[in-house]
């Protein structure tokens, strides 16, 4: 690539100026900037940049909304987008990648290395299938969490139907297996316990109290804080999938020695 056409989108003029100066340190960069998502949509279609640097927090049309509009247009759907944001914790980065961004640049950034950072997002990607799937799994957990909350409300109101009980069992079964694979052991164990309780309830051998308590436990474990903590433990030495499933469905991780 001889020239790198970069479109930068930020409602703050000072940030736009700093990014322009930073990228100008590398003569390969051709740079344009926009102050809004609407302007970015027009410029991206007209100019065809190689990469878009997109601020997350903007008025009217924020970064994620702008990305969705870019993805909906066949002319711009293939342009890689990098979010620039102060919200660059691992949980947020996973979320932004799940939306379709190729990466995130944290604010404040180093002006002297910004061009090199942008170049890194244009290199042939290294395949990390488990990492990408893990981000997708976290999004799935949040979707399932909404359904579990509905189920808990129905149980408390005494309005749980056989279909809802089977839905709870199905969600718990999926989270039990996938949670262990991606290193979320507490989530997997809680889901396995809920699956056992739901199966017993459907068969008429369980109790509402056990089902409610195991459902509450899984809802707690599905919270972002617990998942993040589990991810930290996984990176500290528990490899995904290293555990074994017990007869009750739980996954035990061997203790490192």
Secondary structure as a PSIPRED ss2 file (coil, helix, strand):
# PSIPRED VFORMAT (PSIPRED V4.0)

   1 X C   1.000  0.000  0.000
   2 X C   1.000  0.000  0.000
   3 X C   1.000  0.000  0.000
   4 X E   0.000  0.000  1.000
   5 X E   0.000  0.000  1.000
   6 X E   0.000  0.000  1.000
   7 X E   0.000  0.000  1.000
   8 X E   0.000  0.000  1.000
   9 X E   0.000  0.000  1.000
  10 X C   1.000  0.000  0.000
  11 X C   1.000  0.000  0.000
  12 X C   1.000  0.000  0.000
  13 X H   0.000  1.000  0.000
  14 X H   0.000  1.000  0.000
  15 X H   0.000  1.000  0.000
  16 X H   0.000  1.000  0.000
  17 X H   0.000  1.000  0.000
  18 X H   0.000  1.000  0.000
  19 X H   0.000  1.000  0.000
  20 X H   0.000  1.000  0.000
  21 X H   0.000  1.000  0.000
  22 X H   0.000  1.000  0.000
  23 X H   0.000  1.000  0.000
  24 X H   0.000  1.000  0.000
  25 X C   1.000  0.000  0.000
  26 X C   1.000  0.000  0.000
  27 X C   1.000  0.000  0.000
  28 X C   1.000  0.000  0.000
  29 X E   0.000  0.000  1.000
  30 X E   0.000  0.000  1.000
  31 X E   0.000  0.000  1.000
  32 X E   0.000  0.000  1.000
  33 X E   0.000  0.000  1.000
  34 X E   0.000  0.000  1.000
  35 X C   1.000  0.000  0.000
  36 X C   1.000  0.000  0.000
  37 X H   0.000  1.000  0.000
  38 X H   0.000  1.000  0.000
  39 X H   0.000  1.000  0.000
  40 X H   0.000  1.000  0.000
  41 X H   0.000  1.000  0.000
  42 X H   0.000  1.000  0.000
  43 X H   0.000  1.000  0.000
  44 X H   0.000  1.000  0.000
  45 X H   0.000  1.000  0.000
  46 X H   0.000  1.000  0.000
  47 X H   0.000  1.000  0.000
  48 X C   1.000  0.000  0.000
  49 X C   1.000  0.000  0.000
  50 X C   1.000  0.000  0.000
  51 X E   0.000  0.000  1.000
  52 X E   0.000  0.000  1.000
  53 X E   0.000  0.000  1.000
  54 X E   0.000  0.000  1.000
  55 X E   0.000  0.000  1.000
  56 X C   1.000  0.000  0.000
  57 X C   1.000  0.000  0.000
  58 X C   1.000  0.000  0.000
  59 X C   1.000  0.000  0.000
  60 X C   1.000  0.000  0.000
  61 X C   1.000  0.000  0.000
  62 X C   1.000  0.000  0.000
  63 X H   0.000  1.000  0.000
  64 X H   0.000  1.000  0.000
  65 X H   0.000  1.000  0.000
  66 X H   0.000  1.000  0.000
  67 X H   0.000  1.000  0.000
  68 X H   0.000  1.000  0.000
  69 X H   0.000  1.000  0.000
  70 X H   0.000  1.000  0.000
  71 X H   0.000  1.000  0.000
  72 X H   0.000  1.000  0.000
  73 X C   1.000  0.000  0.000
  74 X C   1.000  0.000  0.000
  75 X C   1.000  0.000  0.000
  76 X C   1.000  0.000  0.000
  77 X C   1.000  0.000  0.000
  78 X C   1.000  0.000  0.000
  79 X C   1.000  0.000  0.000
  80 X E   0.000  0.000  1.000
  81 X E   0.000  0.000  1.000
  82 X E   0.000  0.000  1.000
  83 X E   0.000  0.000  1.000
  84 X E   0.000  0.000  1.000
  85 X E   0.000  0.000  1.000
  86 X C   1.000  0.000  0.000
  87 X C   1.000  0.000  0.000
  88 X C   1.000  0.000  0.000
  89 X C   1.000  0.000  0.000
  90 X H   0.000  1.000  0.000
  91 X H   0.000  1.000  0.000
  92 X H   0.000  1.000  0.000
  93 X H   0.000  1.000  0.000
  94 X H   0.000  1.000  0.000
  95 X H   0.000  1.000  0.000
  96 X H   0.000  1.000  0.000
  97 X H   0.000  1.000  0.000
  98 X H   0.000  1.000  0.000
  99 X H   0.000  1.000  0.000
 100 X C   1.000  0.000  0.000
 101 X C   1.000  0.000  0.000
 102 X C   1.000  0.000  0.000
 103 X E   0.000  0.000  1.000
 104 X E   0.000  0.000  1.000
 105 X E   0.000  0.000  1.000
 106 X E   0.000  0.000  1.000
 107 X C   1.000  0.000  0.000
 108 X C   1.000  0.000  0.000
 109 X C   1.000  0.000  0.000
 110 X C   1.000  0.000  0.000
 111 X C   1.000  0.000  0.000
 112 X C   1.000  0.000  0.000
 113 X C   1.000  0.000  0.000
 114 X H   0.000  1.000  0.000
 115 X H   0.000  1.000  0.000
 116 X H   0.000  1.000  0.000
 117 X H   0.000  1.000  0.000
 118 X H   0.000  1.000  0.000
 119 X H   0.000  1.000  0.000
 120 X H   0.000  1.000  0.000
 121 X C   1.000  0.000  0.000
 122 X C   1.000  0.000  0.000
 123 X C   1.000  0.000  0.000
 124 X C   1.000  0.000  0.000
 125 X C   1.000  0.000  0.000
 126 X C   1.000  0.000  0.000
 127 X C   1.000  0.000  0.000
 128 X C   1.000  0.000  0.000
 129 X H   0.000  1.000  0.000
 130 X H   0.000  1.000  0.000
 131 X H   0.000  1.000  0.000
 132 X H   0.000  1.000  0.000
 133 X H   0.000  1.000  0.000
 134 X H   0.000  1.000  0.000
 135 X H   0.000  1.000  0.000
 136 X H   0.000  1.000  0.000
 137 X H   0.000  1.000  0.000
 138 X H   0.000  1.000  0.000
 139 X H   0.000  1.000  0.000
 140 X H   0.000  1.000  0.000
 141 X H   0.000  1.000  0.000
 142 X H   0.000  1.000  0.000
 143 X H   0.000  1.000  0.000
 144 X H   0.000  1.000  0.000
 145 X H   0.000  1.000  0.000
 146 X H   0.000  1.000  0.000
 147 X H   0.000  1.000  0.000
 148 X H   0.000  1.000  0.000
 149 X H   0.000  1.000  0.000
 150 X H   0.000  1.000  0.000
 151 X H   0.000  1.000  0.000
 152 X H   0.000  1.000  0.000
 153 X H   0.000  1.000  0.000
 154 X H   0.000  1.000  0.000
 155 X H   0.000  1.000  0.000
 156 X H   0.000  1.000  0.000
 157 X C   1.000  0.000  0.000
 158 X C   1.000  0.000  0.000
 159 X C   1.000  0.000  0.000
 160 X C   1.000  0.000  0.000
 161 X C   1.000  0.000  0.000
 162 X H   0.000  1.000  0.000
 163 X H   0.000  1.000  0.000
 164 X H   0.000  1.000  0.000
 165 X H   0.000  1.000  0.000
 166 X H   0.000  1.000  0.000
 167 X H   0.000  1.000  0.000
 168 X H   0.000  1.000  0.000
 169 X H   0.000  1.000  0.000
 170 X H   0.000  1.000  0.000
 171 X H   0.000  1.000  0.000
 172 X H   0.000  1.000  0.000
 173 X H   0.000  1.000  0.000
 174 X H   0.000  1.000  0.000
 175 X H   0.000  1.000  0.000
 176 X H   0.000  1.000  0.000
 177 X H   0.000  1.000  0.000
 178 X H   0.000  1.000  0.000
 179 X H   0.000  1.000  0.000
 180 X H   0.000  1.000  0.000
 181 X H   0.000  1.000  0.000
 182 X C   1.000  0.000  0.000
 183 X C   1.000  0.000  0.000
 184 X C   1.000  0.000  0.000
 185 X H   0.000  1.000  0.000
 186 X H   0.000  1.000  0.000
 187 X H   0.000  1.000  0.000
 188 X H   0.000  1.000  0.000
 189 X H   0.000  1.000  0.000
 190 X H   0.000  1.000  0.000
 191 X H   0.000  1.000  0.000
 192 X H   0.000  1.000  0.000
 193 X H   0.000  1.000  0.000
 194 X H   0.000  1.000  0.000
 195 X H   0.000  1.000  0.000
 196 X H   0.000  1.000  0.000
 197 X H   0.000  1.000  0.000
 198 X H   0.000  1.000  0.000
 199 X H   0.000  1.000  0.000
 200 X H   0.000  1.000  0.000
 201 X H   0.000  1.000  0.000
 202 X H   0.000  1.000  0.000
 203 X H   0.000  1.000  0.000
 204 X C   1.000  0.000  0.000
 205 X C   1.000  0.000  0.000
 206 X C   1.000  0.000  0.000
 207 X C   1.000  0.000  0.000
 208 X H   0.000  1.000  0.000
 209 X H   0.000  1.000  0.000
 210 X H   0.000  1.000  0.000
 211 X H   0.000  1.000  0.000
 212 X H   0.000  1.000  0.000
 213 X H   0.000  1.000  0.000
 214 X H   0.000  1.000  0.000
 215 X H   0.000  1.000  0.000
 216 X H   0.000  1.000  0.000
 217 X H   0.000  1.000  0.000
 218 X H   0.000  1.000  0.000
 219 X H   0.000  1.000  0.000
 220 X H   0.000  1.000  0.000
 221 X H   0.000  1.000  0.000
 222 X C   1.000  0.000  0.000
 223 X C   1.000  0.000  0.000
 224 X H   0.000  1.000  0.000
 225 X H   0.000  1.000  0.000
 226 X H   0.000  1.000  0.000
 227 X H   0.000  1.000  0.000
 228 X H   0.000  1.000  0.000
 229 X H   0.000  1.000  0.000
 230 X H   0.000  1.000  0.000
 231 X H   0.000  1.000  0.000
 232 X H   0.000  1.000  0.000
 233 X H   0.000  1.000  0.000
 234 X H   0.000  1.000  0.000
 235 X H   0.000  1.000  0.000
 236 X C   1.000  0.000  0.000
 237 X C   1.000  0.000  0.000
 238 X C   1.000  0.000  0.000
 239 X C   1.000  0.000  0.000
 240 X C   1.000  0.000  0.000
 241 X C   1.000  0.000  0.000
 242 X C   1.000  0.000  0.000
 243 X C   1.000  0.000  0.000
 244 X E   0.000  0.000  1.000
 245 X E   0.000  0.000  1.000
 246 X C   1.000  0.000  0.000
 247 X C   1.000  0.000  0.000
 248 X C   1.000  0.000  0.000
 249 X C   1.000  0.000  0.000
 250 X C   1.000  0.000  0.000
 251 X E   0.000  0.000  1.000
 252 X E   0.000  0.000  1.000
 253 X C   1.000  0.000  0.000
 254 X C   1.000  0.000  0.000
 255 X C   1.000  0.000  0.000
 256 X C   1.000  0.000  0.000
 257 X C   1.000  0.000  0.000
